[in-house]
Amino acid sequence: MSRPLTATIDLSALRHNYQLAKRLHGGRALAIVKANAYGHGAVRCAQALGDIADGFGVAAIEEAIQLREAGIRQPILLLEGWFESSELALIDQHDLWTALHSLEQIDAIEAASFDKPLHIWLKVDSGMHRLGIHPDDFETAYRRLMASGKVGKIVAMTHFSRADELGCDTTAEQIARFQAAIAGLALETSLSNSGGVLGWPGARGDWARPGIMLYGGAALDRQLPDWPKPVMQLDSRLIAVRELPCGEAIGYGAHFVTSAPVTRVGVVACGYADGYPRVVPTGTPVLIDGRRSRILGRVSMDMIVVDLSGFDDAGVGSAVRLWGEGLTADEIASAAGTIAYELFCNVKRARLVYTD
């Protein structure tokens, strides 16, 4: 009998969310499957989207090669580009698209030789200030790439820093900087991440890059009528039940002390070593047999204690949902002071089960 912690990945929900992104944005969409598809399994997710996705986005070349070796033939974009010039040969060999974010990288292209023209996504730093060509240098970079004779196509791209905040002016400002940088150049464009797709019609371009919305996570600071479906259900079971008298401390550090004459509690097989956030406080919700309860005390490495007051029928083996349908990962992330991205990416030791 294996440990009863399961992450069930609903591939039909994943497909629904990708199709939602395309419908809302229009044009084409790269399904972002970097970081092992945000913890959901990059190969299985890419295979599930294979007949509908226009392409995929990954962070680095090893992620792209993993998909190629699994038989994924659609376009794959390296969102961070390459880290060493030697990777250009692999980009050529595996027929990958690559982002380019610095003038020094153009030097590397000019010095290299390729079997076929490169497909470049030339990144504008419109205000995120991580990667990207300064807007004033964009036209120069574009013309150098086209003059090199080694580039077949260029897509202009940028990335938003606050697209999840609908009341913030930053995204509109970034859109304006981007449009000014590419003015007069006949280019396909890609501006929208998940937040852009859901909340910023002015960010429509030729290509969207949905990420967290594919997996059902919140990409905005408010929910809209069109909203992605949860893809991951993180479930476990009660492995012990006990009744404690008044005044008993539960778990490390005595962060919760019973106050009722008798407190019935259960122990769940899940902890921070599985990716559940240690920092959540007492009161963080869980579902016991489909009904809301709460965590008591600190999350341990392998176990969580939950309140069974009023759950007289619950016992060893009862189902526990940590997040998923009925209890969003965003609610747990909020309790932990983080975002669902981190929760999904941190899941480990759970048995992954895929459903259609």
C-alpha positions as CSV (number, residue, x, y, z in Angstrom):
1,M,0.0,0.0,0.0
2,S,1.6,3.3,-1.1
3,R,1.4,6.6,0.8
4,P,-2.1,8.1,0.0
5,L,-1.0,11.4,-1.5
6,T,-2.1,11.8,-5.0
7,A,-1.9,14.7,-7.5
8,T,-4.6,14.1,-10.1
9,I,-4.1,16.0,-13.3
10,D,-7.3,16.6,-15.3
11,L,-6.1,16.8,-18.9
12,S,-9.6,17.7,-20.2
13,A,-9.5,20.8,-17.9
14,L,-6.0,21.6,-19.3
15,R,-7.3,21.4,-22.9
16,H,-10.4,23.5,-21.9
17,N,-8.1,26.2,-20.4
18,Y,-5.9,26.3,-23.5
19,Q,-8.9,26.7,-25.8
20,L,-10.3,29.4,-23.5
21,A,-7.0,31.3,-23.8
22,K,-7.1,31.1,-27.6
23,R,-10.7,32.2,-27.7
24,L,-10.2,35.2,-25.5
25,H,-7.0,36.3,-27.1
26,G,-7.5,35.4,-30.7
27,G,-4.7,34.4,-33.0
28,R,-2.2,31.7,-31.9
29,A,-1.0,30.7,-28.5
30,L,2.1,29.0,-27.1
31,A,1.2,26.8,-24.2
32,I,3.8,27.5,-21.5
33,V,5.0,24.2,-20.0
34,K,8.3,25.4,-18.4
35,A,9.2,24.1,-14.9
36,N,7.7,20.7,-15.7
37,A,4.4,22.4,-16.7
38,Y,4.3,24.2,-13.4
39,G,4.6,20.8,-11.6
40,H,1.9,19.1,-13.7
41,G,4.3,17.1,-15.9
42,A,5.6,18.7,-19.0
43,V,5.6,15.7,-21.3
44,R,2.1,14.5,-20.5
45,C,0.7,18.0,-20.6
46,A,2.3,18.7,-24.0
47,Q,1.1,15.4,-25.3
48,A,-2.5,16.2,-24.1
49,L,-2.3,19.5,-26.0
50,G,-0.5,18.2,-29.0
51,D,-3.4,18.2,-31.5
52,I,-4.6,21.7,-30.5
53,A,-1.6,23.7,-29.4
54,D,0.2,26.1,-31.8
55,G,3.4,25.5,-29.9
56,F,5.0,25.4,-26.5
57,G,7.1,27.6,-24.3
58,V,9.9,26.4,-22.0
59,A,12.5,28.1,-20.0
60,A,15.7,26.4,-21.2
61,I,17.1,24.0,-23.8
62,E,17.0,20.9,-21.6
63,E,13.3,21.3,-21.2
64,A,12.9,21.7,-25.0
65,I,15.0,18.6,-25.7
66,Q,12.9,16.6,-23.2
67,L,9.8,17.4,-25.3
68,R,11.5,16.7,-28.6
69,E,12.7,13.3,-27.3
70,A,9.1,12.5,-26.2
71,G,7.9,13.1,-29.8
72,I,6.6,16.7,-29.5
73,R,7.1,18.2,-33.0
74,Q,5.2,21.5,-32.6
75,P,7.3,24.7,-32.3
76,I,9.0,25.1,-29.0
77,L,10.2,28.5,-27.8
78,L,13.1,29.0,-25.4
79,L,11.7,31.8,-23.3
80,E,15.1,32.7,-21.7
81,G,17.0,32.1,-24.9
82,W,20.4,30.4,-24.7
83,F,23.0,30.7,-21.9
84,E,26.1,29.7,-23.9
85,S,26.9,30.2,-27.6
86,S,27.4,26.4,-27.8
87,E,23.7,25.9,-27.4
88,L,23.0,27.6,-30.8
89,A,24.0,24.3,-32.4
90,L,21.4,22.5,-30.4
91,I,18.8,25.1,-31.2
92,D,19.5,24.4,-34.9
93,Q,19.6,20.6,-34.5
94,H,16.3,20.4,-32.6
95,D,14.6,23.1,-34.7
96,L,13.8,25.3,-31.8
97,W,12.6,28.9,-31.6
98,T,14.6,31.2,-29.3
99,A,14.1,34.4,-27.5
100,L,16.8,37.0,-27.9
101,H,17.2,39.7,-25.3
102,S,20.7,41.4,-25.7
103,L,22.9,42.9,-28.4
104,E,25.7,40.5,-27.3
105,Q,23.5,37.6,-28.4
106,I,23.3,39.1,-31.9
107,D,27.1,39.0,-32.0
108,A,26.9,35.3,-31.3
109,I,24.4,34.7,-34.1
110,E,26.6,36.7,-36.6
111,A,29.6,34.6,-35.7
112,A,27.8,31.2,-35.9
113,S,26.6,29.1,-38.9
114,F,23.3,27.3,-39.1
115,D,21.7,24.6,-41.3
116,K,18.5,26.6,-41.5
117,P,17.4,30.1,-40.7
118,L,16.6,30.9,-37.0
119,H,13.2,31.8,-35.7
120,I,13.8,34.6,-33.2
121,W,11.5,36.2,-30.7
122,L,13.1,39.6,-30.1
123,K,12.3,40.8,-26.6
124,V,11.6,44.4,-25.7
125,D,12.2,45.5,-22.1
126,S,9.0,47.6,-21.9
127,G,9.3,48.0,-18.1
128,M,9.7,44.6,-16.4
129,H,13.5,45.2,-16.3
130,R,14.6,41.6,-16.3
131,L,15.5,40.7,-19.9
132,G,15.0,42.5,-23.1
133,I,16.4,45.0,-25.6
134,H,16.0,48.7,-24.6
135,P,13.1,50.1,-26.7
136,D,15.5,52.7,-28.3
137,D,17.8,49.8,-29.5
138,F,15.0,47.6,-30.9
139,E,15.0,48.7,-34.5
140,T,18.8,48.5,-34.6
141,A,18.7,44.9,-33.2
142,Y,16.0,43.9,-35.7
143,R,17.9,45.3,-38.7
144,R,21.2,43.6,-37.6
145,L,19.4,40.3,-37.3
146,M,17.8,40.5,-40.7
147,A,21.1,41.7,-42.3
148,S,22.9,38.7,-40.8
149,G,21.3,36.3,-43.4
150,K,20.8,33.8,-40.6
151,V,17.3,34.7,-39.4
152,G,14.2,33.6,-41.2
153,K,11.6,35.2,-39.0
154,I,11.4,37.6,-36.0
155,V,8.5,38.0,-33.6
156,A,8.5,41.0,-31.3
157,M,7.7,40.1,-27.7
158,T,7.5,41.7,-24.3
159,H,6.5,40.6,-20.8
160,F,4.2,42.4,-18.3
161,S,5.1,42.9,-14.7
162,R,1.7,43.8,-13.3
163,A,-0.9,42.3,-15.7
164,D,-2.6,40.6,-12.7
165,E,-3.6,44.1,-11.3
166,L,-6.5,45.3,-13.3
167,G,-6.6,48.7,-11.6
168,C,-2.9,49.5,-12.3
169,D,-1.7,51.7,-15.2
170,T,1.6,49.8,-15.6
171,T,0.4,47.4,-18.2
172,A,-1.1,50.1,-20.4
173,E,2.2,52.0,-20.1
174,Q,4.2,48.9,-21.1
175,I,1.9,48.3,-24.1
176,A,2.5,51.9,-25.3
177,R,6.3,51.5,-24.9
178,F,6.3,48.2,-26.8
179,Q,4.2,49.7,-29.7
180,A,6.5,52.7,-29.9
181,A,9.6,50.4,-30.1
182,I,8.2,48.4,-33.0
183,A,6.6,51.3,-34.9
184,G,7.1,51.0,-38.6
185,L,8.3,47.4,-38.6
186,A,6.2,44.7,-40.1
187,L,6.4,42.1,-37.3
188,E,4.2,39.5,-35.6
189,T,3.8,40.3,-31.9
190,S,3.4,38.6,-28.5
191,L,2.5,40.6,-25.4
192,S,0.0,38.6,-23.4
193,N,0.8,36.3,-20.6
194,S,-2.2,34.8,-18.7
195,G,-3.1,38.1,-17.1
196,G,-2.9,39.8,-20.4
197,V,-5.2,37.2,-22.0
198,L,-7.8,37.5,-19.3
199,G,-7.8,41.1,-18.5
200,W,-6.1,43.3,-21.1
201,P,-7.8,43.5,-24.5
202,G,-5.3,46.1,-25.6
203,A,-2.6,43.5,-25.3
204,R,-3.8,41.3,-28.1
205,G,-1.2,40.3,-30.6
206,D,-0.4,37.5,-33.0
207,W,0.7,35.2,-30.2
208,A,-0.4,34.7,-26.6
209,R,1.7,32.9,-24.0
210,P,-0.8,31.5,-21.4
211,G,0.9,29.9,-18.4
212,I,-0.8,29.8,-15.0
213,M,-4.3,30.0,-16.5
214,L,-3.6,26.7,-18.3
215,Y,-3.4,25.1,-14.9
216,G,-6.4,26.8,-13.3
217,G,-4.5,29.3,-11.2
218,A,-5.6,32.9,-10.8
219,A,-3.9,35.3,-13.2
220,L,-5.8,38.4,-12.1
221,D,-6.6,40.1,-8.8
222,R,-10.3,39.4,-9.4
223,Q,-12.4,36.7,-11.0
224,L,-14.1,37.3,-14.3
225,P,-17.0,35.4,-15.9
226,D,-14.6,33.4,-18.2
227,W,-12.3,31.6,-15.8
228,P,-10.0,28.6,-16.1
229,K,-10.8,25.2,-14.5
230,P,-8.6,23.7,-11.8
231,V,-6.3,21.1,-13.3
232,M,-4.6,19.6,-10.3
233,Q,-6.4,18.0,-7.4
234,L,-4.0,17.3,-4.5
235,D,-5.6,14.7,-2.3
236,S,-4.7,12.5,0.6
237,R,-6.4,10.6,3.5
238,L,-6.6,10.5,7.2
239,I,-4.0,8.1,8.7
240,A,-4.9,8.6,12.3
241,V,-7.8,10.0,14.5
242,R,-7.6,10.9,18.2
243,E,-9.6,12.8,20.8
244,L,-7.7,15.3,23.0
245,P,-8.8,16.9,26.3
246,C,-8.8,20.7,26.9
247,G,-5.3,22.3,27.2
248,E,-3.4,20.0,24.9
249,A,-0.9,21.4,22.5
250,I,-0.8,20.1,18.9
251,G,2.3,19.8,16.8
252,Y,5.6,21.6,16.8
253,G,5.9,24.8,18.8
254,A,2.5,24.4,20.5
255,H,1.0,26.9,18.1
256,F,-2.5,25.4,18.8
257,V,-3.8,24.4,22.1
258,T,-7.2,22.7,22.5
259,S,-9.9,24.7,24.3
260,A,-13.0,22.4,24.2
261,P,-13.5,19.6,26.7
262,V,-12.8,17.2,23.9
263,T,-11.3,18.0,20.5
264,R,-11.4,15.4,17.8
265,V,-8.5,15.7,15.3
266,G,-7.2,13.8,12.3
267,V,-3.7,13.4,10.9
268,V,-3.2,13.8,7.1
269,A,-0.5,12.2,5.1
270,C,1.0,15.4,3.6
271,G,3.5,17.9,4.7
272,Y,6.0,20.5,3.6
273,A,8.3,17.8,2.2
274,D,5.4,17.2,-0.3
275,G,5.2,20.8,-1.2
276,Y,2.4,21.9,1.0
277,P,3.4,25.3,2.5
278,R,4.7,25.1,6.1
279,V,3.9,28.7,6.8
280,V,0.1,28.4,6.6
281,P,-1.7,29.3,9.9
282,T,-4.2,27.4,12.0
283,G,-7.6,27.8,10.2
284,T,-6.3,27.2,6.7
285,P,-9.1,25.2,5.0
286,V,-9.0,21.6,3.9
287,L,-11.9,19.4,2.7
288,I,-12.7,16.3,4.7
289,D,-15.0,14.0,2.7
290,G,-15.9,17.0,0.6
291,R,-16.7,19.3,3.6
292,R,-14.7,22.2,4.8
293,S,-12.5,21.9,7.9
294,R,-9.3,23.5,9.0
295,I,-5.7,22.9,9.8
296,L,-4.6,22.9,13.5
297,G,-1.1,24.0,14.4
298,R,2.0,23.8,12.3
299,V,2.4,21.8,9.2
300,S,5.1,19.1,9.7
301,M,7.4,17.6,7.2
302,D,5.2,14.6,6.4
303,M,1.9,15.3,8.3
304,I,-0.9,17.9,8.9
305,V,-3.3,17.8,11.8
306,V,-6.9,18.8,11.0
307,D,-10.0,19.6,13.0
308,L,-12.6,16.8,13.0
309,S,-15.1,18.7,15.2
310,G,-18.5,17.9,13.7
311,F,-17.1,15.2,11.5
312,D,-18.3,12.3,13.5
313,D,-18.3,10.0,10.4
314,A,-14.7,10.8,9.5
315,G,-12.1,8.2,10.3
316,V,-8.9,6.6,9.2
317,G,-9.1,6.5,5.4
318,S,-11.4,9.5,5.0
319,A,-10.6,11.6,1.9
320,V,-8.8,14.9,2.4
321,R,-8.4,17.5,-0.4
322,L,-5.6,19.9,0.1
323,W,-6.5,21.9,-3.0
324,G,-8.4,21.5,-6.3
325,E,-12.1,21.4,-7.1
326,G,-14.0,23.0,-4.2
327,L,-10.9,24.5,-2.6
328,T,-8.6,26.5,-5.0
329,A,-4.9,26.5,-4.8
330,D,-5.1,30.3,-4.8
331,E,-6.9,30.2,-1.4
332,I,-4.2,28.1,0.1
333,A,-1.5,30.3,-1.5
334,S,-3.1,33.4,0.0
335,A,-3.0,31.8,3.4
336,A,0.7,31.1,2.8
337,G,1.4,34.6,1.6
338,T,2.5,33.3,-1.9
339,I,0.9,32.4,-5.2
340,A,-0.4,29.2,-6.7
341,Y,2.5,29.0,-9.2
342,E,4.8,28.2,-6.2
343,L,2.4,25.6,-4.8
344,F,2.1,23.8,-8.1
345,C,5.9,23.9,-8.8
346,N,6.7,22.6,-5.3
347,V,4.6,19.5,-5.4
348,K,6.7,16.3,-5.0
349,R,6.4,12.8,-3.5
350,A,2.8,12.8,-4.6
351,R,1.8,10.1,-7.0
352,L,0.7,11.8,-10.3
353,V,-2.4,10.4,-11.9
354,Y,-3.7,11.6,-15.2
355,T,-7.3,11.6,-16.3
356,D,-9.0,12.7,-19.5
